[in-house]
Amino acid sequence: MSHSYTFLCTHFVFSTKGRVPLLTPNIIPRLLDYTGGIFRASRCVLLAANAVADHVHLLATLHPSTAHADLMREVKARTSSLVREAFLDA
């Protein structure tokens, strides 16, 4: 019986539009927790996450059936929506 094992770590970096420093210390923890939930829902593992005012770093292992581009499209769309709705409209 054959088995395969995949363990590829990927470092993702993405920034706010125009590198505008929108990510404040009160936004970052909720943003990173929310991002972790997106990864878990996609059967991926977020190993490390950090952010500064204008960009986010994520280190993750992806499920073999998950495409990098699809996951990042989901992460960027949902986190952008979170920041706009929860923090910028208030």
Contacts in CASP RR format, 6 or more apart in sequence:
PFRMAT RR
TARGET T0000
AUTHOR 0000-0000-0000
METHOD contacts of the structure
MODEL  1
MSHSYTFLCTHFVFSTKGRVPLLTPNIIPRLLDYTGGIFRASRCVLLAAN
AVADHVHLLATLHPSTAHADLMREVKARTSSLVREAFLDA
4 64 0 8 1.000
6 64 0 8 1.000
7 61 0 8 1.000
8 61 0 8 1.000
8 62 0 8 1.000
9 47 0 8 1.000
9 59 0 8 1.000
9 60 0 8 1.000
9 61 0 8 1.000
10 59 0 8 1.000
10 60 0 8 1.000
10 61 0 8 1.000
10 62 0 8 1.000
10 68 0 8 1.000
11 57 0 8 1.000
11 58 0 8 1.000
11 59 0 8 1.000
12 56 0 8 1.000
12 57 0 8 1.000
12 58 0 8 1.000
12 59 0 8 1.000
12 60 0 8 1.000
12 72 0 8 1.000
12 75 0 8 1.000
13 55 0 8 1.000
13 56 0 8 1.000
13 57 0 8 1.000
13 58 0 8 1.000
14 55 0 8 1.000
14 56 0 8 1.000
14 72 0 8 1.000
14 75 0 8 1.000
14 76 0 8 1.000
15 54 0 8 1.000
15 55 0 8 1.000
15 56 0 8 1.000
16 22 0 8 1.000
16 23 0 8 1.000
16 54 0 8 1.000
16 55 0 8 1.000
19 54 0 8 1.000
19 55 0 8 1.000
20 54 0 8 1.000
21 53 0 8 1.000
21 54 0 8 1.000
22 53 0 8 1.000
22 54 0 8 1.000
22 83 0 8 1.000
22 88 0 8 1.000
23 31 0 8 1.000
23 51 0 8 1.000
23 52 0 8 1.000
23 53 0 8 1.000
23 54 0 8 1.000
23 56 0 8 1.000
23 83 0 8 1.000
24 53 0 8 1.000
24 87 0 8 1.000
26 87 0 8 1.000
27 83 0 8 1.000
27 87 0 8 1.000
28 51 0 8 1.000
30 82 0 8 1.000
30 86 0 8 1.000
31 51 0 8 1.000
31 56 0 8 1.000
31 79 0 8 1.000
31 82 0 8 1.000
31 83 0 8 1.000
32 49 0 8 1.000
32 50 0 8 1.000
32 51 0 8 1.000
32 56 0 8 1.000
34 78 0 8 1.000
34 79 0 8 1.000
34 82 0 8 1.000
35 46 0 8 1.000
35 49 0 8 1.000
35 56 0 8 1.000
35 58 0 8 1.000
35 75 0 8 1.000
35 79 0 8 1.000
36 46 0 8 1.000
36 49 0 8 1.000
37 46 0 8 1.000
38 71 0 8 1.000
38 74 0 8 1.000
38 75 0 8 1.000
38 78 0 8 1.000
38 79 0 8 1.000
39 45 0 8 1.000
39 46 0 8 1.000
39 58 0 8 1.000
39 60 0 8 1.000
39 71 0 8 1.000
39 75 0 8 1.000
40 46 0 8 1.000
42 62 0 8 1.000
42 63 0 8 1.000
42 66 0 8 1.000
42 71 0 8 1.000
42 74 0 8 1.000
43 63 0 8 1.000
43 65 0 8 1.000
43 66 0 8 1.000
44 60 0 8 1.000
44 61 0 8 1.000
44 62 0 8 1.000
44 63 0 8 1.000
44 66 0 8 1.000
44 71 0 8 1.000
45 60 0 8 1.000
45 61 0 8 1.000
46 58 0 8 1.000
46 59 0 8 1.000
46 60 0 8 1.000
47 59 0 8 1.000
47 60 0 8 1.000
47 61 0 8 1.000
48 57 0 8 1.000
48 58 0 8 1.000
48 59 0 8 1.000
49 56 0 8 1.000
49 57 0 8 1.000
49 58 0 8 1.000
49 59 0 8 1.000
50 56 0 8 1.000
50 57 0 8 1.000
51 57 0 8 1.000
56 79 0 8 1.000
58 75 0 8 1.000
62 68 0 8 1.000
62 71 0 8 1.000
END
